[in-house]
Amino acid sequence: MPDIKYDIIKEIGVLSENSKGWRKELNLISWNGGEPKYDLRDWAPGHEKMGKGTTMTQDEMIKLKEILNTIEQ
């Protein structure tokens, strides 16, 4: 498997942390030198390992925010 290069441009927030120290984070990340995208995934302490996640463009994040704002608590 080829090396995946990433640069965390901005750490936006942590949603949760498990007992092993892995954190579910929302970050702005440039993957393989590409345009930065919003990224939601689990990270090991120090960002040395990552779990599966999802990336979203700015437009997708705006749409997601609109959808989340419709959820009643």
N, C-alpha and C positions, 0 to 999 in steps of 0.2 A: 504494500500500500504506500502511495507517495506521501511525503511529508506535507502536512497541512500547516501553513504559516498563518498566524493571526496576530493582530495588534489591537489590544484593547484601547480604544480611543477615549472612552468615558465609562466609568463604572456608575451606573444609574441607581441601582438599588438591589437589596437582598430580600427575597420573599420568604425564605426559610433556611434552616440549617439542621442537618441530621446529627445523630450521635457520633458519627465518624468525622465530623467537621466539614463535610461536603455542603455547599450552599447553592441554592437555586437563585440565580442572579439574572437581572436584566442589565445588559451592557450594550454599548455601541462598539461594534467590532469591524475591522477591516480584515477580510479573509483573503489570503493569497494576494495581497496588494490591491484588492478591489475597493470599490466604493463602500464606505462604512454602512452597515445595516444594524438594526436593532436585533439583539440576540437574547433568547431566553433559554438557559440550560443549567445543569448542575456542574459545579466546579469543585475540584479537590482544593484543599488549602494551598495557597500560593499559586493557583491557576496552572499547576504542572500537569494536571489531567482533567479531562472533561467528559461529560456524559452526552447522550444524544439531546438535541435541542431543536429549536426552530429559529429562523431568521425572518425579519420583516423589514420592508422598506418603510420610509416615512409615511407614505400614503396608506399602507396597510396598518401601521400603528395608529393613525388617525381614525381609520375605520374601526379598529379594535376598541379604541377608547369610546367611540360612539356606541358600540354594542354593549360594552361593559357599563356604560352610564344608564342603560335601560334595565339593568338588573336591580330588582327591588330586594332590600334586605329584610 
